[in-house]
Amino acid sequence: MTTRTAHPYWPRSLPLPGYVAAALPGWQCAGAVGVAAAGLLALGWLLGGARGGASRGHAHRLTLGWFLMCTGIHGVLEGFFSLRHRDLPHSTGLLADVWKEYAKADSRYMTSDEFTVAMETVTAWTWGPLSFLTFLALLRRHPARYILQLIVSLGQLYGDVLYFATEALAGWTHSDPRPLYFWFYFVGLNGVWVLVPCALLADSCRRLTAAQRALDRPRHKSH
């Protein structure tokens, strides 16, 4: 007779041999991530004001905070998953507990699902560093800043669309159906990486189009 290790994930029949429950309660895991994300967002906002003063609008300073926050989330949180996904069910510590909490919304993170590992690896080691380069480019007004903003935002959006699509094709079977886990964790948190990149893509396209239009405008020679 086969025995299954008790765990909080869906589907309930999911085998997770060697699973060790998280030491921290869910609210502490979510709170730690929330505080860290808010701190990076605020730091980006403050640095934008220090470097640009009144010349930087609120939207621009929020964008700086967004890319600094993405640097931390992609590089630290998703980087940890990329490196430790096989050990996650029996790992301990803050980052492991954070993933065990989020996996209640998507148990693919507990089973080294091929798509999830590939997607998070690309996110951690490509969009993480590029998010920081975009932050620096925006902060220093580098000429390539909106090209970088477009590339990173398009990559984030593409990964998130595939993330939702693969779970939809699987019949939404990997999430606890309670509102906290499905609607807030799975739909809400990931939805942010659809809405914000869409807005930043539109902003990049508008600015790059304006720059190209100015370049294409006929120059009249003075006589």
Backbone as numpy.savetxt, mean C-alpha at the origin, in Angstrom:
# Nx Ny Nz CAx CAy CAz Cx Cy Cz
-7.13 -40.47 11.59 -7.97 -39.27 11.59 -7.09 -38.02 11.59
-7.36 -37.06 10.67 -6.56 -35.86 10.54 -7.12 -34.77 11.45
-6.24 -34.20 12.24 -6.65 -33.09 13.11 -6.18 -31.78 12.51
-6.96 -30.75 12.69 -6.62 -29.44 12.15 -6.33 -28.48 13.31
-5.33 -27.65 13.10 -4.99 -26.65 14.10 -6.07 -25.57 14.11
-6.54 -25.22 15.29 -7.56 -24.18 15.39 -6.97 -22.83 15.00
-7.71 -22.08 14.21 -7.26 -20.75 13.78 -8.50 -19.92 13.44
-8.34 -18.60 13.29 -9.51 -17.73 13.04 -9.77 -17.42 11.57
-9.16 -18.17 10.64 -9.18 -17.77 9.24 -10.23 -18.52 8.42
-10.54 -17.94 7.25 -11.51 -18.52 6.33 -10.80 -18.97 5.05
-11.29 -20.05 4.44 -12.38 -20.92 4.91 -12.00 -21.64 6.19
-13.00 -22.02 6.96 -12.74 -22.62 8.26 -11.99 -23.94 8.15
-12.05 -24.58 6.99 -11.35 -25.85 6.80 -9.90 -25.67 6.36
-9.42 -24.43 6.31 -8.07 -24.15 5.83 -7.02 -24.82 6.72
-6.16 -25.67 6.14 -5.12 -26.31 6.96 -3.94 -25.36 7.19
-3.58 -25.17 8.46 -2.43 -24.34 8.81 -1.60 -25.07 9.85
-0.87 -26.10 9.44 -0.08 -26.86 10.41 0.97 -25.98 11.10
1.09 -26.14 12.39 2.07 -25.38 13.16 1.66 -23.96 13.48
0.40 -23.61 13.23 -0.05 -22.24 13.47 0.08 -21.88 14.95
0.60 -20.67 15.19 0.70 -20.10 16.54 -0.10 -18.81 16.56
-1.02 -18.68 17.49 -1.87 -17.50 17.55 -1.05 -16.25 17.85
-1.54 -15.11 17.36 -0.89 -13.83 17.62 -0.89 -13.52 19.11
0.19 -12.93 19.58 0.29 -12.57 20.99 -0.46 -11.28 21.30
-0.53 -10.36 20.32 -1.18 -9.07 20.53 -2.62 -9.12 20.06
-3.51 -8.44 20.76 -4.90 -8.35 20.29 -4.98 -7.55 18.99
-6.04 -7.78 18.24 -6.18 -7.14 16.94 -6.15 -5.63 17.00
-6.77 -5.04 18.03 -6.84 -3.58 18.08 -5.45 -2.96 18.27
-4.56 -3.68 18.96 -3.20 -3.17 19.12 -2.42 -3.24 17.81
-2.62 -4.33 17.05 -1.96 -4.46 15.75 -2.42 -3.36 14.80
-3.75 -3.19 14.71 -4.29 -2.16 13.83 -3.87 -0.76 14.30
-3.86 -0.57 15.61 -3.47 0.72 16.15 -2.02 1.06 15.86
-1.13 0.06 15.96 0.29 0.30 15.69 0.51 0.73 14.25
-0.18 0.04 13.32 -0.05 0.40 11.91 -0.64 1.79 11.66
-1.80 2.05 12.27 -2.44 3.34 12.09 -1.59 4.49 12.60
-0.98 4.32 13.77 -0.13 5.37 14.34 1.10 5.60 13.46
1.74 4.52 13.01 2.93 4.65 12.15 2.57 5.34 10.84
1.45 4.93 10.23 1.03 5.54 8.96 0.72 7.02 9.14
0.00 7.35 10.22 -0.34 8.74 10.48 0.92 9.57 10.75
1.90 8.97 11.44 3.14 9.68 11.72 3.91 10.01 10.45
3.97 9.05 9.51 4.67 9.31 8.25 3.92 10.33 7.40
2.60 10.24 7.42 1.79 11.22 6.68 2.03 12.62 7.23
2.04 12.74 8.55 2.27 14.03 9.18 3.69 14.54 8.93
4.67 13.64 8.93 6.05 14.05 8.68 6.20 14.59 7.27
5.59 13.91 6.29 5.64 14.41 4.92 4.99 15.78 4.80
3.86 15.96 5.48 3.17 17.26 5.48 4.08 18.35 6.06
4.72 18.06 7.20 5.57 19.05 7.86 6.80 19.37 7.02
7.41 18.36 6.41 8.59 18.61 5.58 8.22 19.44 4.35
7.03 19.21 3.83 6.58 20.01 2.70 6.45 21.47 3.06
5.98 21.75 4.27 5.87 23.13 4.73 7.22 23.75 5.00
8.14 22.94 5.55 9.46 23.47 5.87 10.25 23.80 4.61
10.13 22.95 3.59 10.90 23.16 2.36 10.25 24.16 1.41
8.92 24.22 1.44 8.24 25.06 0.46 7.49 26.23 1.03
7.29 26.23 2.36 6.56 27.31 2.99 5.16 27.46 2.42
4.73 28.68 2.30 3.37 28.95 1.84 3.17 28.64 0.36
4.26 28.40 -0.36 4.14 28.13 -1.80 3.58 26.74 -2.08
3.58 25.85 -1.09 3.03 24.51 -1.28 1.59 24.47 -0.77
0.69 24.03 -1.63 -0.70 23.91 -1.23 -0.94 22.69 -0.37
-2.13 22.61 0.22 -2.47 21.49 1.08 -2.42 20.16 0.32
-2.92 20.15 -0.92 -2.94 18.91 -1.70 -1.53 18.42 -1.97
-0.62 19.35 -2.27 0.77 18.96 -2.54 1.42 18.39 -1.29
1.17 19.00 -0.15 1.77 18.52 1.09 1.18 17.16 1.50
-0.12 16.97 1.24 -0.72 15.65 1.49 -0.11 14.59 0.57
0.19 14.97 -0.65 0.84 14.03 -1.58 2.21 13.63 -1.08
2.96 14.59 -0.55 4.25 14.26 0.05 4.08 13.26 1.19
3.10 13.50 2.05 2.84 12.57 3.15 2.41 11.22 2.66
1.61 11.19 1.60 1.15 9.92 1.03 2.33 9.06 0.57
3.25 9.65 -0.19 4.36 8.86 -0.71 5.34 8.45 0.39
5.47 9.28 1.42 6.32 8.86 2.54 5.66 7.72 3.30
4.34 7.79 3.47 3.61 6.71 4.12 3.71 5.43 3.29
3.59 5.54 1.97 3.72 4.36 1.11 5.10 3.74 1.22
6.12 4.58 1.37 7.48 4.07 1.53 7.57 3.15 2.74
6.99 3.60 3.85 7.04 2.80 5.07 6.22 1.53 4.97
4.98 1.65 4.47 4.11 0.48 4.39 4.65 -0.55 3.40
5.04 -0.08 2.21 5.57 -1.01 1.21 6.89 -1.62 1.67
7.79 -0.77 2.14 9.14 -1.24 2.46 9.21 -2.09 3.72
8.52 -1.67 4.78 8.63 -2.38 6.06 7.60 -3.51 6.17
6.33 -3.15 6.07 5.27 -4.14 6.30 5.23 -5.19 5.19
5.16 -4.73 3.95 5.09 -5.68 2.84 6.46 -6.31 2.55
7.53 -5.60 2.86 8.85 -6.20 2.76 9.01 -7.37 3.72
8.49 -7.23 4.93 8.52 -8.32 5.90 7.76 -9.53 5.37
6.57 -9.29 4.82 5.81 -10.41 4.28 6.55 -11.08 3.13
7.14 -10.30 2.26 7.88 -10.86 1.12 8.99 -11.80 1.57
9.66 -11.43 2.65 10.79 -12.23 3.14 10.36 -13.37 4.06
9.26 -13.22 4.80 8.92 -14.17 5.85 7.59 -14.89 5.64
7.02 -14.84 4.45 5.66 -15.37 4.26 5.56 -16.86 4.58
6.61 -17.64 4.30 6.53 -19.08 4.59 6.52 -19.38 6.08
7.13 -18.50 6.87 7.21 -18.72 8.32 6.08 -18.04 9.07
5.23 -17.30 8.36 4.26 -16.45 9.03 3.31 -17.18 9.99
2.76 -18.36 9.62 1.81 -19.01 10.54 2.37 -19.29 11.93
3.67 -19.57 12.03 4.23 -19.87 13.35 5.21 -18.80 13.83
5.25 -17.64 13.16 6.13 -16.55 13.60 5.48 -15.73 14.70
6.31 -15.05 15.46 5.83 -14.16 16.52 6.50 -12.80 16.36
5.99 -11.83 17.07 6.52 -10.47 16.97 5.49 -9.54 16.37
5.75 -8.23 16.44 4.77 -7.23 16.04 4.35 -7.37 14.58
5.33 -7.43 13.66 4.97 -7.47 12.24 4.24 -8.76 11.89
4.66 -9.87 12.48 3.96 -11.13 12.23 2.53 -11.05 12.75
2.36 -10.46 13.93 1.01 -10.33 14.49 0.13 -9.40 13.66
0.74 -8.36 13.10 -0.03 -7.46 12.22 -0.56 -8.24 11.02
0.28 -9.07 10.41 -0.17 -9.85 9.26 -1.19 -10.91 9.66
-1.03 -11.49 10.84 -2.03 -12.46 11.30 -3.38 -11.80 11.52
-3.37 -10.55 11.95 -4.63 -9.82 12.10 -5.24 -9.52 10.74
-4.42 -9.01 9.82 -4.97 -8.68 8.50 -5.42 -9.92 7.75
-4.77 -11.06 7.98 -5.14 -12.29 7.28 -6.55 -12.76 7.61
-7.15 -12.22 8.66 -8.56 -12.51 8.91 -9.42 -11.96 7.78
-8.92 -10.94 7.10 -9.61 -10.38 5.94 -9.20 -11.06 4.65
-8.05 -11.73 4.64 -7.58 -12.42 3.44 -6.58 -13.49 3.84
-7.08 -14.71 3.97 -6.24 -15.80 4.47 -5.16 -16.24 3.50
-5.16 -15.69 2.28 -4.09 -16.02 1.34 -2.73 -15.64 1.90
-2.72 -14.68 2.83 -1.45 -14.26 3.42 -0.88 -15.30 4.38
-1.70 -16.25 4.79 -1.22 -17.29 5.69 -0.78 -18.55 4.96
-1.01 -18.61 3.66 -0.75 -19.85 2.92 0.28 -19.68 1.81
1.01 -18.56 1.80 1.99 -18.29 0.74 1.38 -18.43 -0.65
0.16 -17.90 -0.80 -0.50 -17.91 -2.10 0.41 -17.26 -3.15
0.55 -17.92 -4.32 1.53 -17.50 -5.32 1.30 -16.06 -5.78
0.04 -15.73 -6.09 -0.21 -14.37 -6.56 0.10 -13.35 -5.47
-0.34 -13.62 -4.25 -0.15 -12.66 -3.17 1.33 -12.43 -2.89
2.10 -13.50 -2.88 3.55 -13.35 -2.65 4.19 -12.56 -3.77
3.84 -12.87 -5.02 4.42 -12.15 -6.16 4.04 -10.68 -6.13
2.77 -10.40 -5.88 2.29 -9.02 -5.86 2.95 -8.22 -4.75
3.03 -8.80 -3.55 3.63 -8.08 -2.43 5.14 -7.91 -2.60
5.79 -8.86 -3.25 7.23 -8.73 -3.50 7.52 -7.59 -4.45
6.75 -7.50 -5.53 6.90 -6.38 -6.46 6.61 -5.06 -5.75
5.55 -5.05 -4.95 5.18 -3.84 -4.23 6.29 -3.40 -3.28
6.83 -4.36 -2.51 7.84 -4.02 -1.51 9.14 -3.51 -2.12
9.62 -4.20 -3.16 10.96 -3.92 -3.65 10.98 -3.04 -4.89
9.82 -2.73 -5.44 9.76 -1.78 -6.56 9.05 -0.50 -6.15
7.77 -0.63 -5.74 7.01 0.57 -5.42 7.45 1.20 -4.11
8.03 0.42 -3.20 8.54 1.01 -1.96 9.67 2.00 -2.22
10.79 1.56 -2.84 11.88 2.51 -3.14 11.45 3.64 -4.07
10.61 3.33 -5.07 10.17 4.37 -5.99 9.25 5.38 -5.30
8.51 4.94 -4.29 7.70 5.88 -3.52 8.60 6.90 -2.81
9.73 6.43 -2.29 10.65 7.35 -1.62 11.30 8.30 -2.62
11.66 7.79 -3.80 12.23 8.65 -4.83 11.21 9.70 -5.27
9.94 9.29 -5.35 8.89 10.24 -5.73 8.72 11.30 -4.66
8.77 10.88 -3.39 8.70 11.83 -2.28 9.83 12.86 -2.39
11.06 12.38 -2.61 12.19 13.30 -2.71 12.06 14.22 -3.92
11.60 13.66 -5.04 11.46 14.46 -6.26 10.42 15.56 -6.07
9.31 15.23 -5.41 8.28 16.24 -5.15 8.78 17.29 -4.15
9.50 16.82 -3.14 10.00 17.74 -2.12 10.99 18.74 -2.72
11.84 18.26 -3.65 12.89 19.10 -4.22 12.50 19.71 -5.57
11.26 19.48 -5.98 10.75 19.98 -7.25 11.60 19.51 -8.43
11.96 18.27 -8.42 12.75 17.70 -9.52 11.89 17.65 -10.78
12.47 17.88 -11.96 11.67 17.88 -13.20 10.96 16.55 -13.48
11.46 15.46 -12.93 10.86 14.14 -13.19 9.79 13.77 -12.17
9.40 14.71 -11.31 8.54 14.33 -10.19 7.18 13.79 -10.64
6.58 14.37 -11.67 5.26 13.90 -12.07 5.33 12.64 -12.93
6.47 12.40 -13.54 6.67 11.11 -14.23 6.74 10.00 -13.19
7.50 10.23 -12.11 7.59 9.24 -11.04 6.24 9.04 -10.37
5.52 10.13 -10.12 4.19 10.03 -9.51 3.26 9.18 -10.37
3.33 9.37 -11.69 2.49 8.59 -12.60 2.87 7.11 -12.57
4.16 6.80 -12.63 4.62 5.41 -12.67 4.22 4.67 -11.39
4.50 5.27 -10.24 4.19 4.61 -8.97 2.69 4.43 -8.79
1.93 5.47 -9.10 0.48 5.39 -8.93 -0.13 4.36 -9.86
0.35 4.28 -11.09 -0.16 3.27 -12.03 0.18 1.86 -11.54
1.39 1.68 -11.01 1.77 0.37 -10.48 0.94 -0.03 -9.29
0.69 0.90 -8.38 -0.14 0.61 -7.21 -1.56 0.26 -7.63
-2.11 1.03 -8.55 -3.47 0.79 -9.01 -3.59 -0.57 -9.70
-2.64 -0.89 -10.55 -2.68 -2.16 -11.27 -2.61 -3.34 -10.30
-1.70 -3.26 -9.32 -1.59 -4.34 -8.34 -2.86 -4.50 -7.53
-3.49 -3.39 -7.15 -4.71 -3.46 -6.34 -5.88 -4.01 -7.14
-5.99 -3.62 -8.40 -7.05 -4.15 -9.25 -6.91 -5.66 -9.40
-5.69 -6.14 -9.63 -5.46 -7.58 -9.72 -5.76 -8.27 -8.39
-5.41 -7.62 -7.30 -5.66 -8.17 -5.97 -7.15 -8.41 -5.74
-7.96 -7.40 -6.04 -9.41 -7.55 -5.92 -9.95 -8.57 -6.92
-9.45 -8.52 -8.15 -9.98 -9.39 -9.21 -9.72 -10.86 -8.92
-8.54 -11.20 -8.44 -8.24 -12.61 -8.16 -9.10 -13.15 -7.03
-9.37 -12.32 -6.04 -10.24 -12.77 -4.95 -11.70 -12.88 -5.41
-12.12 -11.97 -6.28 -13.47 -12.06 -6.83 -13.64 -13.35 -7.62
-12.64 -13.70 -8.42 -12.70 -14.94 -9.20 -12.71 -16.17 -8.30
-12.13 -16.05 -7.11 -12.13 -17.15 -6.15 -13.42 -17.22 -5.34
-14.34 -16.29 -5.59 -15.62 -16.30 -4.89 -15.61 -15.64 -3.53
-14.64 -14.77 -3.25 -14.55 -14.06 -1.97 -14.55 -15.04 -0.79
-13.78 -16.11 -0.93 -13.82 -17.20 0.05 -12.78 -17.07 1.16
-11.89 -16.08 1.08 -10.76 -16.03 2.02 -10.92 -15.01 3.12
-12.09 -14.38 3.22 -12.28 -13.33 4.22 -13.37 -13.69 5.21
-13.11 -13.38 6.47 -14.15 -13.43 7.49 -15.26 -12.47 7.05
-16.51 -12.93 6.96 -17.58 -12.07 6.43 -18.02 -10.95 7.35
-17.54 -10.90 8.58 -17.96 -9.82 9.47 -17.47 -8.47 8.94
-18.27 -7.40 9.13 -17.96 -6.10 8.51 -16.56 -5.58 8.79
-16.05 -5.77 10.01 -14.73 -5.26 10.33 -13.68 -5.82 9.38
-13.76 -7.11 9.13 -12.72 -7.76 8.34 -12.95 -7.62 6.84
-14.19 -7.81 6.40 -14.41 -7.73 4.94 -14.52 -6.29 4.47
-15.39 -5.49 5.10 -15.65 -4.15 4.58 -14.58 -3.14 4.99
-14.07 -3.24 6.23 -13.08 -2.25 6.66 -11.67 -2.66 6.24
-11.24 -3.87 6.62 -9.89 -4.30 6.29 -9.74 -4.54 4.78
-10.54 -5.47 4.25 -10.32 -5.91 2.88 -10.73 -4.85 1.86
-11.96 -4.38 1.95 -12.44 -3.41 0.95 -11.94 -2.00 1.25
-12.10 -1.55 2.48 -11.78 -0.17 2.82 -10.31 0.17 2.71
-9.47 -0.59 3.40 -8.04 -0.27 3.39 -7.44 -0.40 2.00
-7.79 -1.47 1.30 -7.24 -1.64 -0.05 -7.85 -0.65 -1.03
-9.10 -0.25 -0.77 -9.74 0.73 -1.63 -9.02 2.07 -1.65
-8.32 2.40 -0.56 -7.54 3.64 -0.52 -6.50 3.63 -1.62
-5.92 2.44 -1.89 -4.89 2.33 -2.93 -5.48 2.19 -4.33
-6.78 2.37 -4.44 -7.43 2.56 -5.73 -7.77 4.04 -5.91
-8.39 4.63 -4.91 -8.86 6.01 -5.01 -7.71 7.02 -5.11
-6.74 6.91 -4.20 -5.65 7.90 -4.19 -4.79 7.79 -5.45
-4.33 6.59 -5.86 -3.58 6.52 -7.12 -4.36 7.04 -8.33
-5.68 6.81 -8.38 -6.47 7.35 -9.48 -6.39 8.88 -9.50
-6.52 9.49 -8.33 -6.44 10.95 -8.25 -5.05 11.45 -8.64
-4.01 10.74 -8.21 -2.64 11.17 -8.53 -2.31 10.92 -9.99
-2.88 9.86 -10.58 -2.71 9.64 -12.01 -3.33 10.79 -12.81
-4.52 11.20 -12.42 -5.18 12.31 -13.10 -4.36 13.59 -12.96
-3.81 13.82 -11.76 -2.99 15.01 -11.52 -1.73 14.97 -12.39
-1.07 13.81 -12.46 0.14 13.68 -13.28 -0.17 13.93 -14.75
-1.24 13.32 -15.25 -1.61 13.49 -16.65 -1.92 14.95 -16.97
-2.61 15.62 -16.05 -2.94 17.03 -16.26 -1.69 17.88 -16.34
-0.76 17.65 -15.42 0.45 18.47 -15.39 1.38 18.16 -16.56
1.53 16.90 -16.90 2.40 16.53 -18.02 1.81 17.00 -19.35
0.49 16.95 -19.47 -0.16 17.45 -20.67 0.05 18.96 -20.82
-0.08 19.68 -19.71 0.14 21.12 -19.74 1.58 21.45 -20.13
2.53 20.68 -19.60 3.93 20.91 -19.94 4.19 20.64 -21.42
3.62 19.56 -21.95 3.81 19.25 -23.36 3.13 20.28 -24.25
1.96 20.75 -23.83 1.26 21.79 -24.60 2.09 23.06 -24.67
2.72 23.42 -23.54 3.57 24.61 -23.52 4.79 24.42 -24.42
5.33 23.21 -24.44 6.50 22.93 -25.28 6.14 22.96 -26.76
4.92 22.51 -27.07 4.49 22.46 -28.47 4.02 23.81 -28.99
3.78 24.77 -28.10 3.26 26.06 -28.52 4.27 26.77 -29.42
3.85 27.29 -30.56 4.78 27.96 -31.47 5.46 29.13 -30.79
6.75 29.25 -31.03 7.50 30.37 -30.47 7.64 31.45 -31.53
7.24 32.66 -31.20 7.32 33.76 -32.14 8.63 34.50 -31.95
9.34 34.63 -33.01 10.62 35.36 -32.95 10.37 36.86 -32.90
11.11 37.50 -32.06 10.99 38.96 -31.99 11.82 39.58 -33.09
11.34 40.64 -33.70 12.05 41.33 -34.79 12.60 42.65 -34.27
